[in-house]
């Protein structure tokens, strides 16, 4: 049975075609991985399924009474609500029923006998509904999921507006899982999650009783939880049975077959066109030429496979610094209170260090303090001579009306338009991306623009806070290779060991540092 049927779905962003005439049927309990290169329209498709965006053409038909849960990449949380109250909102309808039941109970104390019968019936109805939905076990269920995603450690009375990006992601995800909708639409749920919590989510989704569509660039995660792949590329959606690994094998074979068929057809077209051109004017061969012309007109043209450009990241060292990049002395970072014990470390020229630890421990805060964006809670940071850092912040907002071309040009006015376009192309952006507003680009495309800016900066030290969020698999591999070959110094925050473990020279584990003091 199809939960949702999609037919001839077509969507444009302005005059840019996102996808055309796509069809699919999502079956009950189907576990789908939605994959494709950055900018293919994956997040747009999920937004269309939720009704947040209206398609230009096509039909979406849902099975009646189907509940849909959507995990967005970005969402605001209202100040003044605690973590526990926010998670309880997943069962708001049940808490409203409880409030009604208590009100009914109060009314029964002073009502007439005639009213009492009605009130008793309503009380019994509500009690039955609450029991059916296991209302009295909700707090235990909330605690279980909060623990599994590492939220409980933040303090269940913590104001949601104070949470970091990674903590917000966990909270939004927990709220969604508590609702347990008929279909989950998950857009990069592992972004900002720690390894342990990714493992917990992996097991949860393996046992999820309903359907889900998952966007993720975490290949290992996807391989474990999906059984069907929807591949969105070149404006079309293709369905493959199996996990991501199986999809890659089939996709590569299909791509080679399509390229071979395209080349064969182009040879045939050239032969027909050459024959027509040579023989159309000759009386003796006019009939044959016209026959071939009709054949050519009726030929169903095979589209040339559009090879998505891979980025060519390369970071240069502008000037050689001294051997000491930074030295921290009893550095404490935090806001109202220190997040970490005093840190005394030295980063030397050529070091490539990964900073790891659970969300909220203080990784981003430490980077911001080192970069001077936050004042130290205590202690100091000393820079070596000729040290020139380039900083990739975790949650920088570049969702503006500026195009990538204008954005980069505003910071590099001496460059020509041709030079900037070449730089953006090296970052893996197509021509149509370069002239679109930044706010219209996907998360992965925006990340490529920011990495392009880093490639153009004069620096000798890269400070990177979760640079792989939203990047597709191919772009991650290229970025890892570029950082491996980089002749400067790297200080990296990442939740993906497979990204950094082969090229870093050291790992700063903040959890171990904290435990050693405690």
NUNU-717007 format. One record per residue (C-alpha): residue number from 1; residue in three letters; x, y, z negated. Coordinates in steps of 0.5 Angstrom, whole numbers, plus 2048, in hexadecimal, padded with zeros to 3 digits. Last residue first. Layout:
// residues N
NODE|n|res|x|y|z
NODE|NUM|ALA|X|Y|Z
...
This chain:
// residues 518
NODE|n|res|x|y|z
NODE|518|UNK|84C|81F|7B5
NODE|517|UNK|852|822|7B8
NODE|516|UNK|853|81C|7BC
NODE|515|UNK|84C|81B|7BE
NODE|514|UNK|84C|822|7C1
NODE|513|UNK|852|821|7C5
NODE|512|UNK|84F|81A|7C7
NODE|511|UNK|849|81D|7CA
NODE|510|UNK|84C|823|7CD
NODE|509|UNK|850|81E|7D2
NODE|508|UNK|855|821|7D5
NODE|507|UNK|857|81D|7DB
NODE|506|UNK|85E|81D|7DE
NODE|505|UNK|862|81D|7E5
NODE|504|UNK|85B|81D|7E9
NODE|503|UNK|85B|819|7F0
NODE|502|UNK|858|813|7F0
NODE|501|UNK|853|814|7EA
NODE|500|UNK|850|81A|7ED
NODE|499|UNK|84A|818|7F1
NODE|498|UNK|849|811|7EE
NODE|497|UNK|849|814|7E7
NODE|496|UNK|843|819|7E9
NODE|495|UNK|841|81D|7E3
NODE|494|UNK|845|823|7E5
NODE|493|UNK|849|829|7E2
NODE|492|UNK|84F|82A|7E6
NODE|491|UNK|856|82E|7E4
NODE|490|UNK|85A|82E|7EB
NODE|489|UNK|861|830|7EC
NODE|488|UNK|864|832|7F3
NODE|487|UNK|867|82D|7F8
NODE|486|UNK|860|82B|7FA
NODE|485|UNK|861|824|7FE
NODE|484|UNK|85C|820|7F8
NODE|483|UNK|858|826|7F8
NODE|482|UNK|857|826|800
NODE|481|UNK|856|81E|7FF
NODE|480|UNK|850|81F|7FA
NODE|479|UNK|84D|824|7FE
NODE|478|UNK|84D|820|804
NODE|477|UNK|84A|81A|800
NODE|476|UNK|845|81F|7FD
NODE|475|UNK|843|821|804
NODE|474|UNK|841|81A|806
NODE|473|UNK|83D|818|800
NODE|472|UNK|839|81F|801
NODE|471|UNK|83A|825|7FC
NODE|470|UNK|834|827|7F7
NODE|469|UNK|839|827|7F1
NODE|468|UNK|840|825|7F4
NODE|467|UNK|843|82C|7F1
NODE|466|UNK|841|82A|7EA
NODE|465|UNK|845|830|7E6
NODE|464|UNK|84B|831|7EB
NODE|463|UNK|851|836|7E8
NODE|462|UNK|856|836|7EE
NODE|461|UNK|85D|838|7ED
NODE|460|UNK|862|83B|7F2
NODE|459|UNK|85D|841|7F5
NODE|458|UNK|85C|846|7FB
NODE|457|UNK|855|844|7FD
NODE|456|UNK|853|841|804
NODE|455|UNK|852|83A|801
NODE|454|UNK|84E|83C|7FB
NODE|453|UNK|849|840|800
NODE|452|UNK|848|83A|804
NODE|451|UNK|847|836|7FE
NODE|450|UNK|841|83B|7FC
NODE|449|UNK|83E|83A|803
NODE|448|UNK|83F|832|802
NODE|447|UNK|83B|833|7FC
NODE|446|UNK|836|837|7FF
NODE|445|UNK|835|831|804
NODE|444|UNK|835|82C|7FF
NODE|443|UNK|82F|830|7FB
NODE|442|UNK|82B|831|801
NODE|441|UNK|82B|837|805
NODE|440|UNK|825|83C|805
NODE|439|UNK|828|840|7FF
NODE|438|UNK|82E|841|803
NODE|437|UNK|82A|845|809
NODE|436|UNK|82C|841|810
NODE|435|UNK|831|844|815
NODE|434|UNK|837|83F|813
NODE|433|UNK|832|839|812
NODE|432|UNK|830|839|819
NODE|431|UNK|837|839|81C
NODE|430|UNK|838|832|817
NODE|429|UNK|83C|832|811
NODE|428|UNK|841|82D|80F
NODE|427|UNK|846|831|80B
NODE|426|UNK|84A|832|811
NODE|425|UNK|844|835|815
NODE|424|UNK|844|83A|80F
NODE|423|UNK|84B|83C|811
NODE|422|UNK|84A|83C|818
NODE|421|UNK|844|841|817
NODE|420|UNK|849|845|813
NODE|419|UNK|84E|846|818
NODE|418|UNK|84A|847|81D
NODE|417|UNK|846|84D|819
NODE|416|UNK|84D|850|818
NODE|415|UNK|850|850|811
NODE|414|UNK|852|856|80E
NODE|413|UNK|84C|857|80A
NODE|412|UNK|84D|851|806
NODE|411|UNK|848|851|800
NODE|410|UNK|842|854|804
NODE|409|UNK|844|850|80A
NODE|408|UNK|843|849|806
NODE|407|UNK|83C|84B|804
NODE|406|UNK|83A|84E|80B
NODE|405|UNK|83C|848|80F
NODE|404|UNK|839|843|80A
NODE|403|UNK|832|848|80B
NODE|402|UNK|830|84D|806
NODE|401|UNK|829|84C|803
NODE|400|UNK|82B|84A|7FD
NODE|399|UNK|82C|843|7F9
NODE|398|UNK|833|843|7F7
NODE|397|UNK|832|841|7F0
NODE|396|UNK|838|83F|7ED
NODE|395|UNK|836|839|7E8
NODE|394|UNK|83C|834|7E7
NODE|393|UNK|842|83A|7E9
NODE|392|UNK|847|839|7EE
NODE|391|UNK|84D|83D|7EC
NODE|390|UNK|853|83F|7F0
NODE|389|UNK|859|840|7EB
NODE|388|UNK|85F|845|7ED
NODE|387|UNK|865|843|7E8
NODE|386|UNK|86B|848|7EA
NODE|385|UNK|86E|847|7E3
NODE|384|UNK|86B|842|7DE
NODE|383|UNK|864|844|7DA
NODE|382|UNK|863|844|7D3
NODE|381|UNK|85C|842|7D0
NODE|380|UNK|85B|843|7C9
NODE|379|UNK|858|841|7C2
NODE|378|UNK|851|842|7BF
NODE|377|UNK|84A|843|7C2
NODE|376|UNK|84E|844|7C9
NODE|375|UNK|84A|84A|7CD
NODE|374|UNK|846|847|7D3
NODE|373|UNK|847|848|7DA
NODE|372|UNK|84F|848|7D9
NODE|371|UNK|850|842|7DD
NODE|370|UNK|853|83E|7D7
NODE|369|UNK|84C|840|7D4
NODE|368|UNK|848|83E|7DA
NODE|367|UNK|84C|838|7DB
NODE|366|UNK|84B|836|7D3
NODE|365|UNK|843|838|7D4
NODE|364|UNK|842|833|7DA
NODE|363|UNK|845|82D|7D6
NODE|362|UNK|842|82F|7CF
NODE|361|UNK|83F|829|7CC
NODE|360|UNK|838|82A|7D0
NODE|359|UNK|838|825|7D5
NODE|358|UNK|83D|81F|7D2
NODE|357|UNK|844|81F|7D3
NODE|356|UNK|849|820|7D9
NODE|355|UNK|84F|825|7DB
NODE|354|UNK|853|822|7E1
NODE|353|UNK|85A|825|7E2
NODE|352|UNK|85E|826|7E8
NODE|351|UNK|865|829|7E6
NODE|350|UNK|869|82C|7EB
NODE|349|UNK|86C|832|7E7
NODE|348|UNK|86A|830|7E0
NODE|347|UNK|864|830|7DB
NODE|346|UNK|866|831|7D4
NODE|345|UNK|861|82F|7CE
NODE|344|UNK|85F|831|7C7
NODE|343|UNK|858|831|7C6
NODE|342|UNK|855|832|7C0
NODE|341|UNK|84F|82E|7BE
NODE|340|UNK|849|82E|7C3
NODE|339|UNK|842|832|7C4
NODE|338|UNK|844|837|7BF
NODE|337|UNK|83E|83B|7BC
NODE|336|UNK|839|841|7BE
NODE|335|UNK|83C|840|7C6
NODE|334|UNK|842|83B|7C7
NODE|333|UNK|849|83A|7C8
NODE|332|UNK|84F|839|7C3
NODE|331|UNK|856|83A|7C6
NODE|330|UNK|85B|838|7C1
NODE|329|UNK|861|83B|7C6
NODE|328|UNK|85F|839|7CD
NODE|327|UNK|865|839|7D2
NODE|326|UNK|863|83B|7D9
NODE|325|UNK|867|83A|7E0
NODE|324|UNK|86E|838|7DD
NODE|323|UNK|873|837|7E3
NODE|322|UNK|873|83E|7E6
NODE|321|UNK|86E|83F|7EC
NODE|320|UNK|870|83E|7F3
NODE|319|UNK|86C|843|7F7
NODE|318|UNK|866|842|7FC
NODE|317|UNK|865|83A|7FB
NODE|316|UNK|860|837|800
NODE|315|UNK|859|833|800
NODE|314|UNK|857|82F|805
NODE|313|UNK|850|82C|806
NODE|312|UNK|84E|82A|80D
NODE|311|UNK|847|829|80D
NODE|310|UNK|844|823|811
NODE|309|UNK|83F|825|817
NODE|308|UNK|839|821|817
NODE|307|UNK|839|81D|81E
NODE|306|UNK|833|81E|822
NODE|305|UNK|832|818|826
NODE|304|UNK|830|81A|82D
NODE|303|UNK|829|81A|82E
NODE|302|UNK|827|814|833
NODE|301|UNK|823|817|839
NODE|300|UNK|81C|813|83B
NODE|299|UNK|81D|813|842
NODE|298|UNK|817|815|846
NODE|297|UNK|81A|81B|84A
NODE|296|UNK|820|817|84C
NODE|295|UNK|81C|811|84F
NODE|294|UNK|818|816|853
NODE|293|UNK|81F|819|855
NODE|292|UNK|821|812|857
NODE|291|UNK|81B|811|85B
NODE|290|UNK|81C|818|85E
NODE|289|UNK|823|816|860
NODE|288|UNK|821|80F|863
NODE|287|UNK|81C|813|867
NODE|286|UNK|821|818|86A
NODE|285|UNK|826|813|86C
NODE|284|UNK|826|813|873
NODE|283|UNK|823|81A|874
NODE|282|UNK|829|81D|870
NODE|281|UNK|828|823|86B
NODE|280|UNK|826|81E|865
NODE|279|UNK|82C|81A|866
NODE|278|UNK|832|81D|863
NODE|277|UNK|82F|821|85D
NODE|276|UNK|82A|81B|85C
NODE|275|UNK|830|816|85B
NODE|274|UNK|834|81B|857
NODE|273|UNK|82E|81C|852
NODE|272|UNK|82D|814|852
NODE|271|UNK|834|812|850
NODE|270|UNK|834|818|84B
NODE|269|UNK|82E|816|848
NODE|268|UNK|831|80E|848
NODE|267|UNK|837|810|844
NODE|266|UNK|833|815|83F
NODE|265|UNK|82F|80F|83E
NODE|264|UNK|835|80A|83C
NODE|263|UNK|838|810|838
NODE|262|UNK|831|810|834
NODE|261|UNK|830|809|833
NODE|260|UNK|838|808|830
NODE|259|UNK|836|80E|82C
NODE|258|UNK|830|80B|829
NODE|257|UNK|833|804|828
NODE|256|UNK|839|807|824
NODE|255|UNK|834|80B|820
NODE|254|UNK|830|804|81F
NODE|253|UNK|836|801|81D
NODE|252|UNK|838|806|818
NODE|251|UNK|831|807|815
NODE|250|UNK|831|7FF|814
NODE|249|UNK|837|7FF|810
NODE|248|UNK|835|806|80C
NODE|247|UNK|82E|803|80A
NODE|246|UNK|831|7FD|807
NODE|245|UNK|835|801|803
NODE|244|UNK|830|806|801
NODE|243|UNK|82B|800|7FF
NODE|242|UNK|827|7FC|803
NODE|241|UNK|821|7FD|809
NODE|240|UNK|822|803|80D
NODE|239|UNK|81D|808|80F
NODE|238|UNK|81F|80E|814
NODE|237|UNK|81D|815|813
NODE|236|UNK|81E|81A|819
NODE|235|UNK|821|821|819
NODE|234|UNK|828|81F|81B
NODE|233|UNK|829|81C|815
NODE|232|UNK|824|819|80F
NODE|231|UNK|825|812|80D
NODE|230|UNK|820|80F|809
NODE|229|UNK|823|809|805
NODE|228|UNK|820|803|802
NODE|227|UNK|821|7FF|7FC
NODE|226|UNK|824|804|7F7
NODE|225|UNK|827|804|7F0
NODE|224|UNK|82E|801|7F0
NODE|223|UNK|830|803|7F7
NODE|222|UNK|82E|80A|7F5
NODE|221|UNK|832|80B|7EF
NODE|220|UNK|838|808|7F2
NODE|219|UNK|837|80D|7F8
NODE|218|UNK|836|814|7F3
NODE|217|UNK|834|818|7F9
NODE|216|UNK|82D|818|7F6
NODE|215|UNK|826|819|7F9
NODE|214|UNK|821|814|7F6
NODE|213|UNK|81A|812|7F8
NODE|212|UNK|816|80E|7F3
NODE|211|UNK|811|809|7F2
NODE|210|UNK|80E|806|7EC
NODE|209|UNK|810|801|7E6
NODE|208|UNK|817|804|7E5
NODE|207|UNK|81B|7FE|7E3
NODE|206|UNK|821|800|7E7
NODE|205|UNK|820|807|7E6
NODE|204|UNK|821|807|7DF
NODE|203|UNK|827|803|7E0
NODE|202|UNK|82A|808|7E4
NODE|201|UNK|828|80D|7E0
NODE|200|UNK|82C|80A|7DA
NODE|199|UNK|832|80A|7DE
NODE|198|UNK|831|811|7E0
NODE|197|UNK|831|812|7D9
NODE|196|UNK|837|80F|7D7
NODE|195|UNK|83B|812|7DD
NODE|194|UNK|839|819|7DB
NODE|193|UNK|833|81D|7DF
NODE|192|UNK|835|823|7E2
NODE|191|UNK|832|821|7E9
NODE|190|UNK|82F|81A|7E8
NODE|189|UNK|828|81C|7EA
NODE|188|UNK|82A|81F|7F1
NODE|187|UNK|823|820|7F3
NODE|186|UNK|81E|81B|7F0
NODE|185|UNK|817|81A|7F3
NODE|184|UNK|813|815|7EE
NODE|183|UNK|80D|812|7F0
NODE|182|UNK|807|80F|7EC
NODE|181|UNK|80A|813|7E6
NODE|180|UNK|80D|811|7E0
NODE|179|UNK|80C|817|7DC
NODE|178|UNK|811|816|7D7
NODE|177|UNK|816|815|7DD
NODE|176|UNK|814|81C|7DF
NODE|175|UNK|816|81F|7D9
NODE|174|UNK|81C|81C|7D8
NODE|173|UNK|81E|81E|7DF
NODE|172|UNK|81D|825|7DD
NODE|171|UNK|821|825|7D7
NODE|170|UNK|827|821|7DA
NODE|169|UNK|827|827|7DF
NODE|168|UNK|827|82C|7DA
NODE|167|UNK|82C|829|7D6
NODE|166|UNK|831|829|7DD
NODE|165|UNK|82F|830|7DE
NODE|164|UNK|830|832|7D7
NODE|163|UNK|82B|833|7D1
NODE|162|UNK|829|839|7CE
NODE|161|UNK|822|83A|7D1
NODE|160|UNK|820|833|7CE
NODE|159|UNK|820|836|7C7
NODE|158|UNK|823|830|7C3
NODE|157|UNK|81F|82D|7BE
NODE|156|UNK|820|826|7C1
NODE|155|UNK|828|827|7C0
NODE|154|UNK|82D|826|7C5
NODE|153|UNK|82E|81F|7C4
NODE|152|UNK|827|81D|7C5
NODE|151|UNK|828|81F|7CC
NODE|150|UNK|82D|81A|7CE
NODE|149|UNK|829|817|7D4
NODE|148|UNK|828|810|7D0
NODE|147|UNK|827|814|7C9
NODE|146|UNK|821|818|7CC
NODE|145|UNK|81E|812|7D0
NODE|144|UNK|81E|80F|7C9
NODE|143|UNK|81C|815|7C5
NODE|142|UNK|816|816|7CA
NODE|141|UNK|813|80F|7C9
NODE|140|UNK|814|80F|7C2
NODE|139|UNK|810|816|7C2
NODE|138|UNK|80B|813|7C6
NODE|137|UNK|809|80D|7C2
NODE|136|UNK|803|810|7BF
NODE|135|UNK|800|811|7C6
NODE|134|UNK|801|80A|7C9
NODE|133|UNK|7FD|80C|7CF
NODE|132|UNK|7F7|807|7CE
NODE|131|UNK|7F7|809|7C6
NODE|130|UNK|7F6|811|7C8
NODE|129|UNK|7F1|80F|7CD
NODE|128|UNK|7ED|80B|7C8
NODE|127|UNK|7EE|810|7C2
NODE|126|UNK|7EB|815|7C7
NODE|125|UNK|7E5|811|7C9
NODE|124|UNK|7E4|80F|7C1
NODE|123|UNK|7E4|816|7BF
NODE|122|UNK|7DF|818|7C5
NODE|121|UNK|7DA|813|7C3
NODE|120|UNK|7DB|815|7BC
NODE|119|UNK|7D9|81C|7BE
NODE|118|UNK|7D3|81A|7C2
NODE|117|UNK|7D0|816|7BC
NODE|116|UNK|7D2|81C|7B7
NODE|115|UNK|7CE|821|7BB
NODE|114|UNK|7C7|81E|7B9
NODE|113|UNK|7C9|81D|7B2
NODE|112|UNK|7CB|824|7B1
NODE|111|UNK|7D2|827|7B1
NODE|110|UNK|7D6|829|7AB
NODE|109|UNK|7DC|824|7AA
NODE|108|UNK|7DB|821|7B2
NODE|107|UNK|7DE|828|7B4
NODE|106|UNK|7E5|827|7B1
NODE|105|UNK|7E5|820|7B4
NODE|104|UNK|7E3|823|7BB
NODE|103|UNK|7E9|828|7BA
NODE|102|UNK|7EE|823|7B8
NODE|101|UNK|7EC|81F|7BF
NODE|100|UNK|7EC|825|7C3
NODE|99|UNK|7F3|826|7C0
NODE|98|UNK|7F5|81F|7C2
NODE|97|UNK|7F2|820|7C9
NODE|96|UNK|7F7|826|7CA
NODE|95|UNK|7FD|822|7C8
NODE|94|UNK|7FB|81C|7CD
NODE|93|UNK|7FA|822|7D2
NODE|92|UNK|801|825|7D1
NODE|91|UNK|804|81E|7D1
NODE|90|UNK|80A|820|7D5
NODE|89|UNK|80A|827|7D1
NODE|88|UNK|80D|822|7CB
NODE|87|UNK|814|823|7CF
NODE|86|UNK|813|82B|7CE
NODE|85|UNK|811|82A|7C7
NODE|84|UNK|817|826|7C6
NODE|83|UNK|81C|82A|7C9
NODE|82|UNK|819|830|7C6
NODE|81|UNK|816|836|7C9
NODE|80|UNK|817|83D|7C8
NODE|79|UNK|81A|83F|7CF
NODE|78|UNK|817|83C|7D5
NODE|77|UNK|81B|837|7D9
NODE|76|UNK|81D|839|7E0
NODE|75|UNK|81E|834|7E6
NODE|74|UNK|823|832|7EB
NODE|73|UNK|825|82B|7EE
NODE|72|UNK|81D|829|7EE
NODE|71|UNK|81B|822|7EB
NODE|70|UNK|814|821|7ED
NODE|69|UNK|80E|81D|7EA
NODE|68|UNK|808|81B|7EF
NODE|67|UNK|802|818|7EC
NODE|66|UNK|7FE|814|7F1
NODE|65|UNK|7F6|815|7F0
NODE|64|UNK|7F4|813|7F7
NODE|63|UNK|7FA|810|7FC
NODE|62|UNK|7FD|816|7FF
NODE|61|UNK|7FD|818|806
NODE|60|UNK|802|81D|809
NODE|59|UNK|801|81F|810
NODE|58|UNK|805|823|815
NODE|57|UNK|807|82A|817
NODE|56|UNK|80A|830|814
NODE|55|UNK|80B|82D|80D
NODE|54|UNK|809|831|807
NODE|53|UNK|80E|831|801
NODE|52|UNK|80C|830|7FA
NODE|51|UNK|807|82B|7FC
NODE|50|UNK|80B|825|7F8
NODE|49|UNK|80C|821|7FF
NODE|48|UNK|80F|828|802
NODE|47|UNK|814|829|7FC
NODE|46|UNK|816|822|7FD
NODE|45|UNK|817|823|805
NODE|44|UNK|81B|82A|803
NODE|43|UNK|820|826|7FF
NODE|42|UNK|822|822|804
NODE|41|UNK|822|827|80A
NODE|40|UNK|828|825|80E
NODE|39|UNK|82C|82A|80A
NODE|38|UNK|831|826|807
NODE|37|UNK|832|81F|80B
NODE|36|UNK|82D|81A|80A
NODE|35|UNK|82A|816|805
NODE|34|UNK|823|814|801
NODE|33|UNK|823|80E|7FD
NODE|32|UNK|81D|80A|7FC
NODE|31|UNK|81A|806|7F7
NODE|30|UNK|814|803|7F9
NODE|29|UNK|80F|801|7F3
NODE|28|UNK|809|803|7F8
NODE|27|UNK|80B|804|7FF
NODE|26|UNK|80D|80B|802
NODE|25|UNK|80B|80B|809
NODE|24|UNK|80F|80F|80E
NODE|23|UNK|80F|814|814
NODE|22|UNK|813|81A|816
NODE|21|UNK|811|81E|81C
NODE|20|UNK|816|823|81C
NODE|19|UNK|81B|825|816
NODE|18|UNK|81E|82C|814
NODE|17|UNK|81E|830|81A
NODE|16|UNK|820|837|819
NODE|15|UNK|81C|83C|81C
NODE|14|UNK|81A|83E|815
NODE|13|UNK|81B|838|811
NODE|12|UNK|817|833|815
NODE|11|UNK|813|82D|813
NODE|10|UNK|810|827|817
NODE|9|UNK|80D|821|814
NODE|8|UNK|80A|81C|81A
NODE|7|UNK|807|818|814
NODE|6|UNK|808|817|80D
NODE|5|UNK|804|812|809
NODE|4|UNK|804|812|801
NODE|3|UNK|803|80C|7FC
NODE|2|UNK|803|807|802
NODE|1|UNK|800|800|800
